[in-house]
Amino acid sequence: MTKNLKYAYFPGCVAQGACRELSQSTAALTQALGIELIELKKASCCGSGTLKEDSQLLEDTVNARNIALAESLNLPLLTHCSTCQGVIGHVDERLKDAKINDPEYFDKVNGYLQKENCSPYQGSTEVKHILWALVGDYGLDELQKRVTRSLSGLNCAAFYGCYLLRAQKSIPFDDPIAPESMENVFRAVGANAIYYGGRTQCCGWPVSSYATTESFRLAGGHLQDAIAAGADCLVTPCPLCHLQLDSRQPEISKMLEKPLALPVLHLPQLVALALGVEPEKLGLDRHVVSTRPLLKKLGF
């Protein structure tokens, strides 16, 4: 039995705002599994990859501080946002390399932290997405033992998004080209894994503010492909992908002039359902695309 898993919790911005159901379901899931989260309340936004467009040093310093907060607790940093994972994880990777190969740059980052009376970055911990924690730390065999409500018959299509697979040089517990970790989680909780062409591609969110038509067409293609493959729902580890694929789905449907109505779940919501957590505790009523057909199929 997996015991005493404890993490420094980095919730990120979106899960505390537009996708509050992600924070809600992460709390429910970790409580059900006996995983302890210590929230890093003094952490700042990771920058979503935009800070480096102005200054790589700025992105590295901001996130060195975030990682140092976890290091001060002697805990790995855990996030449920694949964008945060990609940005912070890549910074951690880059600074660990700089500590050995570019000590001048490493000291420069820590010099800025010192000016703000922050703990220095040491490179002594890990940055983990909750998916990696479930697969690598908790373990799929142990997760399967905790299932009290099998999701048998539910067809789940993964939508990995960009950052989780491609932002870092080393991807734990998976192959960035042909990933299986999400599908393995689906099987562990009794659901069927559905494969389709867009599962590892971009959702279109990054270009949605200035190329809306192209963004919606990209997302719409993924949704249609998943529906054609027989999916009852999409499941994503990224709240930004969730915003694009769920909250904008009615607009996408209107633009395509095709009905969609495909529910999009956060990964913690799906797993928590299988552990017997009631839907009302997971924020499933907050979604733009109704989850009622999916819940009806599961017997709610």
Salt bridges, closest charged atoms under 4 A:
GLU21 OE2 - HIS242 ND1 3.98
GLU21 OE2 - HIS266 NE2 2.83
GLU21 OE1 - ARG286 NE 2.89
GLU59 OE1 - ARG94 NH2 3.39
ASP60 OD1 - ARG94 NH2 2.56
ASP92 OD2 - LYS96 NZ 3.02
GLU93 OE1 - HIS90 ND1 3.67
GLU126 OE1 - LYS128 NZ 3.79
ASP137 OD2 - LYS128 NZ 2.68
GLU142 OE2 - LYS145 NZ 3.32
GLU180 OE1 - ARG187 NH1 3.57
GLU183 OE2 - ARG199 NH2 2.81
ASP232 OD2 - LYS297 NZ 2.73
GLU278 OE2 - ARG149 NH2 3.10
